């Protein structure tokens, strides 16, 4: 369990860099998704 979590977190760090980068990527994705959703509704 712990080994899988460690492997997954190391993979995420390898793919996206730092945890702050992941947070910014997720925030920007949610922001653009909300913009598209509002555009569809409006």
C-alpha distance matrix in Angstrom:
0.0 3.8 5.4 5.2 6.3 8.6 9.9 10.6 12.3 14.2 15.3 16.5 18.4 19.9 21.0 22.3 23.0 22.3 20.7 24.3 25.0 22.3 23.7 27.2 26.3 24.9 27.8 30.3 28.9 29.2 32.6 34.0 32.6 34.4 37.5 37.5 37.0 39.9 42.0 41.6 42.5 45.4
3.8 0.0 3.8 5.4 5.1 6.1 8.5 9.8 10.5 12.1 14.1 15.2 16.3 18.1 19.8 20.8 20.9 20.0 18.5 22.2 23.2 20.8 22.3 25.8 25.3 24.2 27.0 29.5 28.6 29.0 32.2 33.7 32.7 34.5 37.5 37.8 37.5 40.2 42.3 42.2 43.2 45.9
5.4 3.8 0.0 3.8 5.4 5.0 6.1 8.5 9.9 10.4 12.1 14.1 15.2 16.2 18.1 19.8 19.9 19.6 18.8 22.6 23.1 20.9 23.0 26.2 25.4 24.7 27.8 29.9 28.9 29.8 32.9 34.1 33.3 35.4 38.2 38.3 38.3 41.1 42.9 42.8 44.1 46.7
5.2 5.4 3.8 0.0 3.8 5.4 5.1 6.0 8.5 9.8 10.4 12.2 14.1 15.1 16.3 18.0 18.8 18.8 17.8 21.5 21.6 19.0 21.1 24.3 23.1 22.1 25.4 27.5 26.0 26.9 30.3 31.3 30.2 32.4 35.2 35.1 35.1 38.1 39.8 39.5 40.9 43.6
6.3 5.1 5.4 3.8 0.0 3.8 5.4 5.1 6.1 8.5 9.7 10.4 12.2 14.0 15.1 16.1 16.7 16.1 14.6 18.3 18.8 16.2 18.0 21.3 20.5 19.5 22.5 24.9 23.8 24.4 27.7 29.0 28.1 30.1 32.9 33.1 33.1 35.8 37.7 37.7 38.9 41.5
8.6 6.1 5.0 5.4 3.8 0.0 3.8 5.5 5.2 6.1 8.5 9.9 10.5 12.1 14.1 15.3 15.1 14.6 13.9 17.7 18.3 16.3 18.4 21.5 21.0 20.6 23.5 25.7 25.0 26.0 29.0 30.3 29.8 31.9 34.4 34.8 35.1 37.8 39.5 39.8 41.1 43.5
9.9 8.5 6.1 5.1 5.4 3.8 0.0 3.8 5.6 5.2 6.1 8.6 9.9 10.4 12.2 14.2 14.5 15.0 14.8 18.6 18.3 16.3 19.0 21.8 20.6 20.5 23.8 25.4 24.4 25.9 28.9 29.7 29.2 31.7 34.1 34.1 34.6 37.5 38.9 39.0 40.7 43.1
10.6 9.8 8.5 6.0 5.1 5.5 3.8 0.0 3.8 5.5 5.0 6.2 8.6 9.7 10.4 12.0 13.1 13.5 12.7 16.3 15.9 13.4 16.0 18.8 17.4 17.0 20.4 22.1 20.8 22.2 25.3 26.1 25.5 27.9 30.4 30.4 30.8 33.7 35.2 35.3 36.9 39.3
12.3 10.5 9.9 8.5 6.1 5.2 5.6 3.8 0.0 3.8 5.3 5.0 6.1 8.5 9.8 10.4 10.7 10.3 9.4 13.2 13.3 11.2 13.6 16.5 15.8 15.6 18.7 20.6 20.0 21.3 24.1 25.3 25.1 27.3 29.6 30.1 30.6 33.2 34.8 35.3 36.7 38.9
14.2 12.1 10.4 9.8 8.5 6.1 5.2 5.5 3.8 0.0 3.8 5.4 5.0 6.1 8.6 10.0 9.6 10.1 10.6 14.3 13.9 12.7 15.6 18.0 17.2 17.7 20.8 22.3 21.8 23.7 26.2 27.1 27.2 29.6 31.7 32.1 33.0 35.6 36.9 37.5 39.2 41.2
15.3 14.1 12.1 10.4 9.7 8.5 6.1 5.0 5.3 3.8 0.0 3.8 5.4 4.9 6.1 8.5 9.5 11.0 11.6 14.9 13.7 12.0 15.4 17.4 15.8 16.5 19.9 20.9 20.0 22.1 24.8 25.2 25.2 27.9 29.8 29.9 30.9 33.7 34.8 35.2 37.1 39.2
16.5 15.2 14.1 12.2 10.4 9.9 8.6 6.2 5.0 5.4 3.8 0.0 3.8 5.3 5.1 5.8 7.4 8.3 8.3 11.5 10.3 8.3 11.6 13.7 12.2 12.8 16.1 17.3 16.6 18.6 21.2 21.9 22.0 24.5 26.5 26.8 27.8 30.4 31.6 32.2 34.0 36.0
18.4 16.3 15.2 14.1 12.2 10.5 9.9 8.6 6.1 5.0 5.4 3.8 0.0 3.8 5.5 5.4 4.7 5.6 7.0 10.1 9.2 8.6 11.8 13.6 12.9 14.3 17.1 18.1 18.2 20.4 22.4 23.3 24.0 26.3 28.0 28.7 29.9 32.2 33.4 34.4 36.2 37.9
19.9 18.1 16.2 15.1 14.0 12.1 10.4 9.7 8.5 6.1 4.9 5.3 3.8 0.0 3.8 5.9 5.7 8.3 10.5 13.1 11.4 11.1 14.7 15.9 14.6 16.3 19.3 19.8 19.6 22.2 24.2 24.6 25.3 28.0 29.4 29.7 31.3 33.8 34.5 35.4 37.6 39.2
21.0 19.8 18.1 16.3 15.1 14.1 12.2 10.4 9.8 8.6 6.1 5.1 5.5 3.8 0.0 3.8 6.0 9.0 10.6 12.7 10.2 9.4 13.2 14.0 11.9 13.8 17.0 17.0 16.5 19.3 21.4 21.3 22.0 24.9 26.2 26.3 28.0 30.5 31.1 31.9 34.2 35.9
22.3 20.8 19.8 18.0 16.1 15.3 14.2 12.0 10.4 10.0 8.5 5.8 5.4 5.9 3.8 0.0 3.8 6.3 7.8 9.2 6.4 6.2 9.9 10.4 8.8 11.1 13.8 14.0 14.1 16.8 18.6 18.9 19.9 22.5 23.7 24.3 26.0 28.2 29.0 30.2 32.3 33.7
23.0 20.9 19.9 18.8 16.7 15.1 14.5 13.1 10.7 9.6 9.5 7.4 4.7 5.7 6.0 3.8 0.0 3.8 6.9 8.3 6.4 7.7 10.9 11.4 11.0 13.5 15.7 16.0 16.8 19.4 20.8 21.5 22.8 25.2 26.3 27.2 28.9 30.9 31.8 33.2 35.1 36.4
22.3 20.0 19.6 18.8 16.1 14.6 15.0 13.5 10.3 10.1 11.0 8.3 5.6 8.3 9.0 6.3 3.8 0.0 3.8 5.4 5.3 6.7 8.9 10.1 10.9 12.8 14.5 15.6 16.8 18.8 20.1 21.5 22.8 24.6 26.0 27.4 28.8 30.5 31.8 33.3 34.9 36.2
20.7 18.5 18.8 17.8 14.6 13.9 14.8 12.7 9.4 10.6 11.6 8.3 7.0 10.5 10.6 7.8 6.9 3.8 0.0 3.8 5.3 5.0 6.3 8.7 9.8 10.6 12.2 14.2 15.3 16.5 18.2 20.0 20.9 22.5 24.3 25.8 26.7 28.5 30.1 31.5 32.8 34.2
24.3 22.2 22.6 21.5 18.3 17.7 18.6 16.3 13.2 14.3 14.9 11.5 10.1 13.1 12.7 9.2 8.3 5.4 3.8 0.0 3.8 5.4 5.0 6.2 8.5 9.9 10.4 12.1 14.1 15.3 16.2 18.2 19.7 20.9 22.4 24.2 25.4 26.7 28.3 30.1 31.3 32.4
25.0 23.2 23.1 21.6 18.8 18.3 18.3 15.9 13.3 13.9 13.7 10.3 9.2 11.4 10.2 6.4 6.4 5.3 5.3 3.8 0.0 3.8 5.4 5.1 6.1 8.6 9.8 10.5 12.1 14.2 15.1 16.4 18.0 19.8 20.9 22.4 24.0 25.6 26.8 28.5 30.1 31.1
22.3 20.8 20.9 19.0 16.2 16.3 16.3 13.4 11.2 12.7 12.0 8.3 8.6 11.1 9.4 6.2 7.7 6.7 5.0 5.4 3.8 0.0 3.8 5.5 5.0 6.1 8.5 9.9 10.4 12.2 14.0 15.4 16.3 18.2 19.9 21.1 22.2 24.1 25.6 26.9 28.4 29.9
23.7 22.3 23.0 21.1 18.0 18.4 19.0 16.0 13.6 15.6 15.4 11.6 11.8 14.7 13.2 9.9 10.9 8.9 6.3 5.0 5.4 3.8 0.0 3.8 5.4 5.2 6.0 8.5 9.8 10.6 12.0 14.2 15.2 16.4 18.2 20.0 20.8 22.3 24.1 25.6 26.7 28.1
27.2 25.8 26.2 24.3 21.3 21.5 21.8 18.8 16.5 18.0 17.4 13.7 13.6 15.9 14.0 10.4 11.4 10.1 8.7 6.2 5.1 5.5 3.8 0.0 3.8 5.5 5.0 6.0 8.4 9.9 10.3 12.1 13.9 15.2 16.3 18.2 19.6 20.8 22.3 24.2 25.5 26.4
26.3 25.3 25.4 23.1 20.5 21.0 20.6 17.4 15.8 17.2 15.8 12.2 12.9 14.6 11.9 8.8 11.0 10.9 9.8 8.5 6.1 5.0 5.4 3.8 0.0 3.8 5.5 5.2 6.1 8.6 9.8 10.6 12.1 14.2 15.3 16.5 18.1 19.9 21.0 22.5 24.3 25.5
24.9 24.2 24.7 22.1 19.5 20.6 20.5 17.0 15.6 17.7 16.5 12.8 14.3 16.3 13.8 11.1 13.5 12.8 10.6 9.9 8.6 6.1 5.2 5.5 3.8 0.0 3.8 5.5 5.0 6.2 8.5 10.0 10.4 12.2 14.2 15.3 16.2 18.2 19.8 21.0 22.3 23.9
27.8 27.0 27.8 25.4 22.5 23.5 23.8 20.4 18.7 20.8 19.9 16.1 17.1 19.3 17.0 13.8 15.7 14.5 12.2 10.4 9.8 8.5 6.0 5.0 5.5 3.8 0.0 3.8 5.4 5.2 6.0 8.6 9.8 10.5 12.3 14.3 15.1 16.4 18.2 19.9 20.9 22.1
30.3 29.5 29.9 27.5 24.9 25.7 25.4 22.1 20.6 22.3 20.9 17.3 18.1 19.8 17.0 14.0 16.0 15.6 14.2 12.1 10.5 9.9 8.5 6.0 5.2 5.5 3.8 0.0 3.8 5.5 4.9 6.1 8.4 9.8 10.5 12.3 14.0 15.2 16.4 18.3 19.8 20.7
28.9 28.6 28.9 26.0 23.8 25.0 24.4 20.8 20.0 21.8 20.0 16.6 18.2 19.6 16.5 14.1 16.8 16.8 15.3 14.1 12.1 10.4 9.8 8.4 6.1 5.0 5.4 3.8 0.0 3.8 5.4 5.3 6.0 8.6 9.9 10.6 12.1 14.2 15.2 16.5 18.3 19.7
29.2 29.0 29.8 26.9 24.4 26.0 25.9 22.2 21.3 23.7 22.1 18.6 20.4 22.2 19.3 16.8 19.4 18.8 16.5 15.3 14.2 12.2 10.6 9.9 8.6 6.2 5.2 5.5 3.8 0.0 3.8 5.6 5.0 6.1 8.6 9.9 10.2 12.1 14.0 15.2 16.2 17.9
32.6 32.2 32.9 30.3 27.7 29.0 28.9 25.3 24.1 26.2 24.8 21.2 22.4 24.2 21.4 18.6 20.8 20.1 18.2 16.2 15.1 14.0 12.0 10.3 9.8 8.5 6.0 4.9 5.4 3.8 0.0 3.8 5.4 5.2 6.3 8.8 9.8 10.6 12.3 14.4 15.4 16.2
34.0 33.7 34.1 31.3 29.0 30.3 29.7 26.1 25.3 27.1 25.2 21.9 23.3 24.6 21.3 18.9 21.5 21.5 20.0 18.2 16.4 15.4 14.2 12.1 10.6 10.0 8.6 6.1 5.3 5.6 3.8 0.0 3.8 5.4 4.9 6.2 8.5 9.8 10.4 12.4 14.2 15.0
32.6 32.7 33.3 30.2 28.1 29.8 29.2 25.5 25.1 27.2 25.2 22.0 24.0 25.3 22.0 19.9 22.8 22.8 20.9 19.7 18.0 16.3 15.2 13.9 12.1 10.4 9.8 8.4 6.0 5.0 5.4 3.8 0.0 3.8 5.4 5.2 6.1 8.6 9.8 10.6 12.4 14.1
34.4 34.5 35.4 32.4 30.1 31.9 31.7 27.9 27.3 29.6 27.9 24.5 26.3 28.0 24.9 22.5 25.2 24.6 22.5 20.9 19.8 18.2 16.4 15.2 14.2 12.2 10.5 9.8 8.6 6.1 5.2 5.4 3.8 0.0 3.8 5.4 4.9 6.0 8.4 9.8 10.4 11.9
37.5 37.5 38.2 35.2 32.9 34.4 34.1 30.4 29.6 31.7 29.8 26.5 28.0 29.4 26.2 23.7 26.3 26.0 24.3 22.4 20.9 19.9 18.2 16.3 15.3 14.2 12.3 10.5 9.9 8.6 6.3 4.9 5.4 3.8 0.0 3.8 5.4 5.2 6.1 8.6 9.9 10.2
37.5 37.8 38.3 35.1 33.1 34.8 34.1 30.4 30.1 32.1 29.9 26.8 28.7 29.7 26.3 24.3 27.2 27.4 25.8 24.2 22.4 21.1 20.0 18.2 16.5 15.3 14.3 12.3 10.6 9.9 8.8 6.2 5.2 5.4 3.8 0.0 3.8 5.5 4.9 6.2 8.6 9.7
37.0 37.5 38.3 35.1 33.1 35.1 34.6 30.8 30.6 33.0 30.9 27.8 29.9 31.3 28.0 26.0 28.9 28.8 26.7 25.4 24.0 22.2 20.8 19.6 18.1 16.2 15.1 14.0 12.1 10.2 9.8 8.5 6.1 4.9 5.4 3.8 0.0 3.8 5.4 5.2 6.3 8.5
39.9 40.2 41.1 38.1 35.8 37.8 37.5 33.7 33.2 35.6 33.7 30.4 32.2 33.8 30.5 28.2 30.9 30.5 28.5 26.7 25.6 24.1 22.3 20.8 19.9 18.2 16.4 15.2 14.2 12.1 10.6 9.8 8.6 6.0 5.2 5.5 3.8 0.0 3.8 5.4 5.0 5.8
42.0 42.3 42.9 39.8 37.7 39.5 38.9 35.2 34.8 36.9 34.8 31.6 33.4 34.5 31.1 29.0 31.8 31.8 30.1 28.3 26.8 25.6 24.1 22.3 21.0 19.8 18.2 16.4 15.2 14.0 12.3 10.4 9.8 8.4 6.1 4.9 5.4 3.8 0.0 3.8 5.5 5.1
41.6 42.2 42.8 39.5 37.7 39.8 39.0 35.3 35.3 37.5 35.2 32.2 34.4 35.4 31.9 30.2 33.2 33.3 31.5 30.1 28.5 26.9 25.6 24.2 22.5 21.0 19.9 18.3 16.5 15.2 14.4 12.4 10.6 9.8 8.6 6.2 5.2 5.4 3.8 0.0 3.8 5.6
42.5 43.2 44.1 40.9 38.9 41.1 40.7 36.9 36.7 39.2 37.1 34.0 36.2 37.6 34.2 32.3 35.1 34.9 32.8 31.3 30.1 28.4 26.7 25.5 24.3 22.3 20.9 19.8 18.3 16.2 15.4 14.2 12.4 10.4 9.9 8.6 6.3 5.0 5.5 3.8 0.0 3.8
45.4 45.9 46.7 43.6 41.5 43.5 43.1 39.3 38.9 41.2 39.2 36.0 37.9 39.2 35.9 33.7 36.4 36.2 34.2 32.4 31.1 29.9 28.1 26.4 25.5 23.9 22.1 20.7 19.7 17.9 16.2 15.0 14.1 11.9 10.2 9.7 8.5 5.8 5.1 5.6 3.8 0.0
